[in-house]
Amino acid sequence: MSSKYKYKWKFPLTRTHCGILQGNGTFGAIFWGDEKLCITLNRADFWDHRGGMPFTEQMTYTNIRECLENGDEQRLRKLFEGTPPKDGQPSRPSILPFGRLEIDFGEGTKIKSGELDIETGEITFEVIKGDKIYSVYCVLMMDKPCLYISLQDGLSIKFVNKVPAWKYVEEYLKSISFDPPLFFDDKRFSGWTQMRPADPYICLGYYQGYTEFVASLVYGDSEEEAKESAKTMVEKARANGFSKIRLKNRKWWKSYWKAVPSIDLPSNEIEFIYYYGMYKFAGLTNPDGIPATLQGPWVEEYQMPPWCSDYHFNINVQECYWPTFAGNRLEHIKPLFDMIKSWESELRHNAKMFLGIDDGLMLPHAVDDRCVCMGGFWTGSIDHGSTSWIAQLMWLYYKYTMDDDFLREVAYPFMKGAMRVYEEMLEEKDGNFVLPVSVSPEYGGSGMNAWGKNASFQLSLIHFLCRSLCEASEILEINEDVEKWEDIDHRLPDMAVIHNRIALWEGQDLDNSHRHHSHLAGIYPFDTLEYEIEGKHHQIVKNSIAHWIHKGMGEWSGWCMPWASIIHSRLRNGEASETIIELWKRFFTNEGNGTLHDVRYPGISIMGMGRTGGEIMQIEAGMAGITAVQEMLLHTAKNTIKIFFGVPSWWKSVSFKGMRAEGAFLIDAKMKDRNIIKVKIYSEKGSHLRLYNNIAKAVIVKRGKSDVEEVFSDEIIELPTRAGETIILTPEKI
């Protein structure tokens, strides 16, 4: 890290989601403004838990199938209506907006800029007052919901304006039984409390001095308890003082960045996507924080958050956590797995209601933090890809750590439970297995034609589960069910095919631009298709990609752009990989680098084009953007590590250090003048190494401290390794 990774925002920033972010996974702050420093505050766990739709005895696979096959839309809708909410109740749970503070430094002051030092997580604002410029230092504590601000001598806080979300959403909150916030202004301790009808009170309390400001956002079972908790936290922070708090925070960030791979690219824009992204990843997925929702701790104050800022499991949560693997921050995904483990009884209940089985696990595509189904969207509720995609994240965690205990205790049981649901849905016909009712995420919305037989997305997940379960069984020495999974893998089609290309499901071509690249998921992320030149699916994949390109980006949203970039990296089309991620940065982020669902400008997509009202913040797109950069530099496909496979031809010199690969390998690599001059591989667990050789016709391999060198000329370099061993690969000089 260096001063190169200090990023400056020029003010004014006049909208919430243009602001600079600080967060600790639970508590978040967005800094924006002009004459005043506006700080939008919230928590990732600030839920109204009322409402939702539980799985019932009526929501069975048999009933749904009958409705679909008979075209009985009225009955289908009724199955998923749920019970209408009572007066004063919401229809579903939601994260709530909270509010903002506006710090006034006095007449004639103006915020000039804000500089984020991602190495320390600190923001320094330049404030103009008269003919002088003063500094304001902001530290958000990584272990507490507390913000500490210190002012340079000569500048002082004159006034703090309190703006609760009630100002914007009063009518809606009143309609669901909320009371107004209660303000308080004690001696140097001010703020407000907000009741929730079925959840604890929340309190924002802050100390306002002349040259320092400390705020905390906490809960309590009563108004007074919440207020007292906030006051206690603020007083403890003040007792420690700004310097001590800052030092502790810097230690946290130093530890974080020590594990994060460094990259050196010829594109400053792509480097920014990676480094600012990894900074936000820490604030979104802190291992001591709340599992990442659609917006994490950065929820605006001026509207109810889109899609309730819930947990969407048909790609959104997955994208939030993609960087954890190559990014070498594996502990960041553990809170997600822990939360899902705590839902096991609900997941088993859902499978029981849906299929009548006791040993299945079924996760709806949208839930709150208690696994309450948000309801209303039948295709999402029966999309078993949501469950299986979480199983794939667990498998990836195993592959990147080689942690047999995790595989045995967490991943294998979950994968098996997910597979049991598919097993019950599969039927045999003409010697093959068939998935008679299936969906491809979001294609067709919730229409009666939004389903079909053998959806390619679901088939790729079934093949993934069969193959990974067989591999896991061998590792764990568990023999049960292996023959069954091998049989399904052998007799289930690899994909649905139409016109010699991948179909959404049987008979359904990609008829229009579509943001969810689900039919291509066998390329990435599930890696089930043999798309290489010699592979059996090469021509079908080639045709499919051409058709996909032909249909274009016209209905793409922010989160699908990085996924498209990754698909091109897997296919060794680095030129498209870089260009698409650059287009995403230009069209789907705002002037403050806020990541958006809708296009900012017309030109490539109509998604949200011309939309009025508040911006839709899209945190997962930024996380997938990190992964798009990682995938250009390093990825594993078919158990083979590929280095610089997705870089564009115009990148002449590029390097990275400490990037993690499957097999628990940590890799450094350097390219100069389009030639890979050195690859260094550290074997953490002693796994078998398979490396695609794009280094040279003859590669010198040196292992450990030995002076012995071996020369390899194979397309795939295969080596057994020892735990703790370092391997150096260089091209043989001719």
Protein Blocks (a to p, Z undefined) as FASTA:
>chain_A
ZZklcccdddddfbfklpccddehjaccddedjkbccdddddfklccfegcjdddfklcf
klmmmmmmnopaklmmmmmnopaddehiafbdcdddfbdcdddebehiacfbdcddfkno
pacddddehjbccdddddddfkbccddddddehiacfbdcdddfklmmmmmmmmnopacd
dddddehiacdddddfkbccddddddddfkbccddddddfbfklmmmmmmmmmmmmmmno
mmlmmmmmmmmmmmmmmmpccdddfbfklmmmmmmmmmmmmmmmgmklccddfklmmdcf
kbccehhipacfklmmmmmmmmmmmnopaklmmmmmmmmmmmmmmmmmmmmmmnopakbc
cddfbdcfkopaebhilmlmmmmklmmmmmmmmmmmmmmnopaklmmmmmmmmmmmmmmm
mmmmpcceehiacdfbacdehihpjafklgcehifklmmmmmmmmmmmmmmmmmnopagh
klmmmmmmmmpcfbdceehiacfbehiacfbdcfblklmmmmpmnlpacfbfklmklmmm
mmmmmmmmmnommlccfklmmmmmmmmmmnopaklmmmmmmmmmmmmccfkopacfbdfb
ghjbcghphiacjddddfklmmmmmmmmmmmmocceehiacehklgcfklmbdcdehiac
ehiiacddddeehiafbdcdddfkopacddddfkbmbdcddehjbfbdcddfbfbdcddd
dehiacddddddZZ
